[in-house]
């Protein structure tokens, strides 16, 4: 009998709590919710109720903690042989550019990515650079460090012009062509490119 009495009291308590929540939600919906937006960040907060006369404000204090010193970033030192690998990348880009010109002579346009950048031929079914296999097979799809998905080349074209890109390990020489880096390559400091001649 005591267990049944306890269960009825517990259910009654939950029912009363549910009624209070429903009443709060109904009141909020009927009044349209908060009538005033919260103050903007950094402004003083009112300490009296709205409409109760002048408001006392509290001026925020400046922070007293000293900021942590920032650690300077260090540019990684290129691995041994980086210069030779950069020259090899340049040679690959020039071979790809020559193949693109040959492709355009045969087809009337370069493979068109609508101006968007994509890996050159890391994804056989999706990358339009793979179409160059018709004129250059095998393609130099990965740079000297290997694996096209990690160290590959990139391609962008509107059908009438193109740019092929590679990431360098060393800073480009001052006489190297300047590359405007697309958004997809902004995290890299050293980018080399070859553009179409048209």
MARKEKE-765711 format. One line per field, with one value per atom (N, C-alpha, C): x, y, z; residue number from 1; residue in three letters. Coordinates in steps of 0.02 Angstrom, whole numbers, plus 50000, padded with zeros to 5 digits. Layout:
REM MARKEKE-765711
x = [X;...]
y = [Y;...]
z = [Z;...]
nr = [NUM;...]
rest = [ala;...]
This chain:
REM MARKEKE-765711
x = [50041;50000;50043;50099;50144;50174;50192;50222;50173;50110;50059;50049;50049;50041;50101;50162;50222;50219;50197;50193;50144;50086;50036;50064;50101;50130;50181;50223;50274;50242;50191;50156;50122;50095;50063;50115;50175;50228;50250;50259;50277;50222;50161;50105;50104;50117;50118;50176;50233;50291;50277;50245;50228;50179;50131;50083;50118;50168;50206;50244;50276;50314;50267;50209;50160;50136;50124;50101;50155;50218;50273;50277;50274;50278;50219;50159;50099;50103;50127;50134;50185;50240;50292;50265;50227;50198;50146;50107;50054;50082;50139;50168;50219;50233;50281;50353;50364;50433;50462;50527;50560;50540;50526;50505;50564;50622;50681;50739;50778;50835;50889;50932;50985;51033;51067;51114;51172;51202;51258;51317;51361;51420;51462;51487;51529;51492;51425;51387;51370;51351;51333;51265;51256;51193;51150;51083;51039;51033;51029;51021;50952;50909;50840;50793;50731;50682;50663;50643;50624;50564;50568;50513;50514;50565;50566;50609;50613;50653;50722;50767;50834;50870;50910;50945;51016;51035;51105;51145;51202;51242;51308;51336;51400;51450;51505;51556;51602;51611;51655;51727;51762;51831;51877;51934;51981;52011;52030;52059;52125;52135;52196;52249;52230;52278;52322;52386;52430;52424;52424;52416;52476;52462;52516;52560;52625;52668;52656;52656;52645;52711;52707;52766;52777;52836;52847;52845;52818;52816;52884;52903;52968;52954;52986;52980;53022;52991;53028;53088;53142;53201;53189;53202;53192;53236;53210;53247;53304;53357;53411;53382;53408;53384;53323;53300;53239;53246;53304;53314;53307;53336;53331;53258;53224;53153;53111;53126;53090;53102;53165;53179;53141;53135;53097;53023;52997;52927;52917;52964;52959;52958;53001;53001;52935;52905;52840;52787;52786;52736;52745;52807;52817;52796;52807;52783;52707;52674;52601;52576;52609;52588;52594;52649;52658;52604;52588;52535;52467;52455;52392;52387;52443;52442;52428;52458;52445;52371;52344;52274;52228;52245;52204;52207;52266;52273;52227;52221;52180;52106;52088;52018;51987;52028;52001;51995;52006;52002;52039;52060;52091;52035;52050;51999;51974;51909;51878;51853;51883;51860;51815;51792;51752;51790;51856;51898;51913;51884;51895;51959;51992;52054;52037;52074;52066;52133;52139;52201;52208;52271;52280;52252;52274;52246;52253;52232;52233;52171;52115;52052;52036;52048;52039;51971;51918;51850;51828;51861;51837;51883;51949;51996;52001;51989;51990;52061;52111;52180;52196;52159;52171;52158;52120;52108;52172;52225;52288;52321;52298;52327;52319;52274;52266;52328;52365;52424;52489;52485;52545;52530;52559;52547;52614;52636;52603;52610;52561;52563;52607;52643;52678;52628;52585;52530;52551;52606;52629;52698;52713;52778;52831;52895;52949;52942;52902;52891;52839;52805;52759;52688;52644;52574;52536;52501;52467;52416;52385;52335;52367;52431;52464;52510;52548;52599;52589;52527;52514;52517;52497;52493;52420;52408;52340;52330;52266;52250;52186;52186;52125;52123;52063;52056;51985;51978;51912;51902;51945;51940;51984;51996;52036;52104;52113;52177;52182;52242;52250;52307;52309;52366;52375;52438;52454;52500;52490;52525;52562;52615;52651;52674;52683;52708;52783;52821;52893;52914;52973;53002;53044;53076;53117;53081;53102;53072;53088;53039;53051;53104;53142;53192;53156;53188;53155;53134;53169;53151;53098;53075;53023;52957;52913;52848;52808;52776;52736;52669;52648;52584;52535;52476;52422;52391;52396;52374;52298;52265;52193;52180;52118;52100;52121;52118;52135;52209;52252;52324;52352;52309;52335;52374;52366;52403;52476;52494;52563;52600;52662;52702;52734;52759;52795;52756;52728;52690;52722;52733;52756;52702;52702;52649;52675;52638;52649;52581;52579;52517;52517;52457;52452;52481;52502;52532;52480;52418;52365;52336]
y = [49940;50000;50063;50061;50119;50132;50079;50088;50122;50102;50132;50205;50221;50290;50333;50305;50341;50354;50304;50312;50366;50369;50421;50490;50496;50562;50583;50535;50551;50573;50537;50556;50624;50638;50703;50759;50747;50797;50811;50758;50767;50803;50788;50821;50895;50914;50985;51021;50988;51018;51028;50980;50986;51044;51053;51108;51175;51181;51244;51259;51208;51218;51239;51207;51225;51297;51317;51385;51436;51422;51468;51475;51418;51419;51456;51444;51477;51552;51574;51645;51677;51642;51668;51675;51625;51629;51685;51694;51745;51816;51826;51893;51906;51856;51866;51858;51828;51816;51879;51885;51944;52005;52060;52121;52164;52154;52193;52146;52163;52120;52129;52081;52089;52143;52176;52229;52200;52241;52219;52202;52160;52141;52202;52207;52262;52322;52322;52378;52364;52417;52409;52375;52335;52299;52338;52342;52376;52335;52370;52334;52343;52382;52389;52364;52351;52325;52378;52359;52408;52450;52514;52559;52580;52564;52580;52640;52687;52747;52741;52787;52785;52721;52698;52635;52648;52609;52612;52566;52589;52548;52530;52476;52453;52459;52493;52502;52441;52409;52351;52370;52328;52340;52313;52347;52319;52254;52208;52146;52159;52121;52131;52078;52024;51972;51995;51979;51997;51945;51967;51918;51872;51811;51762;51782;51773;51788;51738;51762;51717;51685;51623;51587;51603;51626;51641;51577;51582;51524;51516;51455;51441;51411;51439;51410;51347;51291;51228;51231;51200;51196;51142;51158;51106;51045;50988;50926;50926;50886;50881;50859;50890;50873;50912;50960;50997;51035;51066;51105;51061;51001;50955;50933;50921;50901;50958;51020;51078;51084;51071;51072;51017;50959;50904;50922;50954;50977;51025;51071;51119;51083;51033;50994;50959;50932;50899;50948;51008;51058;51077;51084;51102;51046;50982;50926;50925;50938;50940;50998;51055;51113;51097;51064;51046;50996;50948;50900;50935;50985;51023;51060;51088;51123;51073;51014;50962;50940;50933;50914;50968;51031;51085;51085;51069;51065;51012;50955;50900;50911;50937;50940;51010;51062;51129;51168;51135;51168;51125;51158;51121;51087;51034;51006;51061;51071;51130;51113;51145;51137;51195;51234;51294;51343;51343;51389;51366;51310;51284;51242;51242;51203;51133;51085;51015;50981;50923;50885;50866;50860;50851;50784;50730;50665;50616;50638;50594;50549;50575;50537;50524;50463;50445;50463;50453;50464;50536;50578;50646;50700;50690;50742;50747;50806;50816;50815;50826;50820;50750;50700;50631;50623;50670;50666;50672;50700;50708;50641;50587;50522;50505;50540;50529;50553;50601;50627;50617;50602;50592;50537;50478;50423;50387;50382;50401;50476;50502;50571;50577;50632;50644;50671;50627;50649;50663;50633;50645;50677;50719;50752;50704;50725;50679;50646;50674;50641;50586;50580;50525;50538;50492;50491;50555;50550;50607;50640;50602;50632;50678;50667;50708;50760;50739;50782;50791;50793;50796;50865;50870;50934;50954;51018;51045;51078;51084;51108;51149;51204;51244;51270;51269;51292;51314;51363;51383;51357;51313;51285;51323;51387;51428;51446;51439;51450;51402;51394;51348;51372;51344;51351;51283;51259;51199;51221;51191;51212;51154;51171;51124;51161;51125;51154;51144;51197;51193;51184;51157;51150;51211;51241;51300;51361;51420;51482;51489;51511;51519;51573;51565;51616;51679;51737;51800;51803;51767;51769;51718;51677;51627;51662;51633;51664;51669;51725;51734;51700;51664;51628;51661;51676;51697;51632;51623;51560;51559;51507;51500;51484;51492;51480;51412;51361;51293;51285;51333;51326;51382;51421;51478;51456;51395;51373;51357;51356;51341;51406;51410;51471;51473;51416;51414;51376;51412;51381;51401;51353;51369;51349;51382;51368;51376;51349;51361;51378;51432;51455;51439;51438;51431;51492;51484;51540;51585;51564;51604;51653]
z = [50000;50000;50000;50038;50039;49971;49934;49867;49820;49822;49779;49797;49860;49883;49859;49864;49842;49767;49729;49656;49637;49671;49657;49672;49728;49745;49693;49669;49619;49554;49532;49470;49478;49536;49548;49545;49572;49570;49498;49459;49388;49349;49364;49331;49346;49409;49429;49394;49390;49356;49282;49250;49180;49169;49215;49209;49213;49257;49263;49199;49170;49108;49052;49046;48995;49005;49067;49081;49060;49073;49055;48979;48944;48871;48842;48868;48842;48854;48912;48926;48879;48868;48823;48752;48729;48662;48657;48708;48707;48707;48742;48745;48691;48649;48596;48618;48675;48699;48729;48729;48756;48717;48752;48718;48701;48732;48717;48701;48649;48635;48688;48697;48747;48723;48771;48751;48711;48669;48628;48672;48646;48684;48699;48760;48779;48807;48806;48833;48905;48942;49012;49017;49067;49077;49126;49114;49161;49225;49281;49345;49374;49342;49366;49313;49333;49286;49235;49174;49124;49147;49134;49152;49224;49262;49334;49348;49302;49313;49283;49302;49273;49291;49245;49255;49279;49327;49349;49302;49281;49236;49269;49245;49270;49214;49226;49175;49176;49118;49117;49134;49171;49189;49135;49125;49076;49104;49061;49086;49122;49175;49215;49198;49167;49150;49093;49096;49041;48987;48923;48869;48865;48843;48834;48775;48781;48724;48668;48607;48551;48531;48509;48487;48413;48394;48323;48283;48222;48178;48144;48133;48102;48034;47983;47916;47914;47892;47892;47844;47863;47820;47767;47703;47652;47663;47645;47651;47599;47611;47562;47494;47441;47374;47352;47393;47377;47311;47300;47238;47176;47178;47121;47110;47165;47158;47130;47150;47122;47047;47025;46953;46917;46949;46918;46913;46965;46963;46904;46896;46842;46774;46767;46705;46694;46747;46741;46717;46748;46729;46656;46632;46562;46515;46535;46494;46492;46549;46550;46507;46509;46469;46395;46375;46304;46282;46326;46310;46305;46347;46343;46277;46253;46189;46132;46137;46086;46088;46148;46156;46124;46135;46107;46031;46002;45930;45901;45936;45912;45926;45985;46007;46000;45991;45985;46050;46107;46173;46224;46277;46332;46372;46410;46455;46502;46502;46535;46605;46656;46725;46747;46700;46714;46758;46751;46790;46860;46881;46949;46950;47008;47015;47038;47012;47034;47029;47062;47055;46981;46959;46887;46864;46894;46876;46934;46993;47051;47052;47026;47023;46950;46928;46857;46829;46868;46842;46847;46887;46898;46871;46873;46853;46777;46751;46679;46651;46693;46669;46644;46667;46645;46570;46540;46468;46428;46458;46423;46408;46437;46423;46349;46315;46243;46205;46234;46199;46239;46303;46345;46396;46385;46431;46444;46506;46568;46583;46620;46642;46704;46711;46775;46826;46852;46895;46967;46989;47058;47055;47104;47103;47129;47131;47149;47218;47262;47327;47323;47266;47254;47278;47265;47284;47264;47209;47179;47225;47270;47314;47366;47382;47433;47401;47351;47321;47246;47225;47154;47125;47063;47027;47022;47008;47004;46937;46917;46850;46853;46815;46807;46736;46706;46637;46623;46578;46553;46482;46459;46392;46342;46354;46308;46337;46402;46435;46494;46521;46577;46622;46682;46728;46761;46763;46802;46859;46917;46978;47009;47046;47089;47151;47206;47268;47270;47281;47287;47359;47368;47434;47452;47403;47414;47386;47409;47383;47309;47269;47197;47185;47131;47114;47090;47097;47078;47005;46961;46890;46871;46919;46904;46893;46849;46838;46904;46914;46975;46966;47017;47015;47062;47038;47082;47109;47175;47204;47211;47187;47199;47272;47293;47363;47388;47345;47366;47383;47362;47374;47418;47450;47489;47551;47574;47633;47618;47553;47534;47518;47543;47532;47463;47440;47377;47324;47277;47223;47157;47114;47047;46998;46940;46892;46821;46774;46703;46674;46636;46605;46530;46502;46429;46395;46334;46298;46267;46267;46237;46286]
nr = [1;1;1;2;2;2;3;3;3;4;4;4;5;5;5;6;6;6;7;7;7;8;8;8;9;9;9;10;10;10;11;11;11;12;12;12;13;13;13;14;14;14;15;15;15;16;16;16;17;17;17;18;18;18;19;19;19;20;20;20;21;21;21;22;22;22;23;23;23;24;24;24;25;25;25;26;26;26;27;27;27;28;28;28;29;29;29;30;30;30;31;31;31;32;32;32;33;33;33;34;34;34;35;35;35;36;36;36;37;37;37;38;38;38;39;39;39;40;40;40;41;41;41;42;42;42;43;43;43;44;44;44;45;45;45;46;46;46;47;47;47;48;48;48;49;49;49;50;50;50;51;51;51;52;52;52;53;53;53;54;54;54;55;55;55;56;56;56;57;57;57;58;58;58;59;59;59;60;60;60;61;61;61;62;62;62;63;63;63;64;64;64;65;65;65;66;66;66;67;67;67;68;68;68;69;69;69;70;70;70;71;71;71;72;72;72;73;73;73;74;74;74;75;75;75;76;76;76;77;77;77;78;78;78;79;79;79;80;80;80;81;81;81;82;82;82;83;83;83;84;84;84;85;85;85;86;86;86;87;87;87;88;88;88;89;89;89;90;90;90;91;91;91;92;92;92;93;93;93;94;94;94;95;95;95;96;96;96;97;97;97;98;98;98;99;99;99;100;100;100;101;101;101;102;102;102;103;103;103;104;104;104;105;105;105;106;106;106;107;107;107;108;108;108;109;109;109;110;110;110;111;111;111;112;112;112;113;113;113;114;114;114;115;115;115;116;116;116;117;117;117;118;118;118;119;119;119;120;120;120;121;121;121;122;122;122;123;123;123;124;124;124;125;125;125;126;126;126;127;127;127;128;128;128;129;129;129;130;130;130;131;131;131;132;132;132;133;133;133;134;134;134;135;135;135;136;136;136;137;137;137;138;138;138;139;139;139;140;140;140;141;141;141;142;142;142;143;143;143;144;144;144;145;145;145;146;146;146;147;147;147;148;148;148;149;149;149;150;150;150;151;151;151;152;152;152;153;153;153;154;154;154;155;155;155;156;156;156;157;157;157;158;158;158;159;159;159;160;160;160;161;161;161;162;162;162;163;163;163;164;164;164;165;165;165;166;166;166;167;167;167;168;168;168;169;169;169;170;170;170;171;171;171;172;172;172;173;173;173;174;174;174;175;175;175;176;176;176;177;177;177;178;178;178;179;179;179;180;180;180;181;181;181;182;182;182;183;183;183;184;184;184;185;185;185;186;186;186;187;187;187;188;188;188;189;189;189;190;190;190;191;191;191;192;192;192;193;193;193;194;194;194;195;195;195;196;196;196;197;197;197;198;198;198]
rest = [unk;unk;unk;unk;unk;unk;unk;unk;unk;unk;unk;unk;unk;unk;unk;unk;unk;unk;unk;unk;unk;unk;unk;unk;unk;unk;unk;unk;unk;unk;unk;unk;unk;unk;unk;unk;unk;unk;unk;unk;unk;unk;unk;unk;unk;unk;unk;unk;unk;unk;unk;unk;unk;unk;unk;unk;unk;unk;unk;unk;unk;unk;unk;unk;unk;unk;unk;unk;unk;unk;unk;unk;unk;unk;unk;unk;unk;unk;unk;unk;unk;unk;unk;unk;unk;unk;unk;unk;unk;unk;unk;unk;unk;unk;unk;unk;unk;unk;unk;unk;unk;unk;unk;unk;unk;unk;unk;unk;unk;unk;unk;unk;unk;unk;unk;unk;unk;unk;unk;unk;unk;unk;unk;unk;unk;unk;unk;unk;unk;unk;unk;unk;unk;unk;unk;unk;unk;unk;unk;unk;unk;unk;unk;unk;unk;unk;unk;unk;unk;unk;unk;unk;unk;unk;unk;unk;unk;unk;unk;unk;unk;unk;unk;unk;unk;unk;unk;unk;unk;unk;unk;unk;unk;unk;unk;unk;unk;unk;unk;unk;unk;unk;unk;unk;unk;unk;unk;unk;unk;unk;unk;unk;unk;unk;unk;unk;unk;unk;unk;unk;unk;unk;unk;unk;unk;unk;unk;unk;unk;unk;unk;unk;unk;unk;unk;unk;unk;unk;unk;unk;unk;unk;unk;unk;unk;unk;unk;unk;unk;unk;unk;unk;unk;unk;unk;unk;unk;unk;unk;unk;unk;unk;unk;unk;unk;unk;unk;unk;unk;unk;unk;unk;unk;unk;unk;unk;unk;unk;unk;unk;unk;unk;unk;unk;unk;unk;unk;unk;unk;unk;unk;unk;unk;unk;unk;unk;unk;unk;unk;unk;unk;unk;unk;unk;unk;unk;unk;unk;unk;unk;unk;unk;unk;unk;unk;unk;unk;unk;unk;unk;unk;unk;unk;unk;unk;unk;unk;unk;unk;unk;unk;unk;unk;unk;unk;unk;unk;unk;unk;unk;unk;unk;unk;unk;unk;unk;unk;unk;unk;unk;unk;unk;unk;unk;unk;unk;unk;unk;unk;unk;unk;unk;unk;unk;unk;unk;unk;unk;unk;unk;unk;unk;unk;unk;unk;unk;unk;unk;unk;unk;unk;unk;unk;unk;unk;unk;unk;unk;unk;unk;unk;unk;unk;unk;unk;unk;unk;unk;unk;unk;unk;unk;unk;unk;unk;unk;unk;unk;unk;unk;unk;unk;unk;unk;unk;unk;unk;unk;unk;unk;unk;unk;unk;unk;unk;unk;unk;unk;unk;unk;unk;unk;unk;unk;unk;unk;unk;unk;unk;unk;unk;unk;unk;unk;unk;unk;unk;unk;unk;unk;unk;unk;unk;unk;unk;unk;unk;unk;unk;unk;unk;unk;unk;unk;unk;unk;unk;unk;unk;unk;unk;unk;unk;unk;unk;unk;unk;unk;unk;unk;unk;unk;unk;unk;unk;unk;unk;unk;unk;unk;unk;unk;unk;unk;unk;unk;unk;unk;unk;unk;unk;unk;unk;unk;unk;unk;unk;unk;unk;unk;unk;unk;unk;unk;unk;unk;unk;unk;unk;unk;unk;unk;unk;unk;unk;unk;unk;unk;unk;unk;unk;unk;unk;unk;unk;unk;unk;unk;unk;unk;unk;unk;unk;unk;unk;unk;unk;unk;unk;unk;unk;unk;unk;unk;unk;unk;unk;unk;unk;unk;unk;unk;unk;unk;unk;unk;unk;unk;unk;unk;unk;unk;unk;unk;unk;unk;unk;unk;unk;unk;unk;unk;unk;unk;unk;unk;unk;unk;unk;unk;unk;unk;unk;unk;unk;unk;unk;unk;unk;unk;unk;unk;unk;unk;unk;unk;unk;unk;unk;unk;unk;unk;unk;unk]
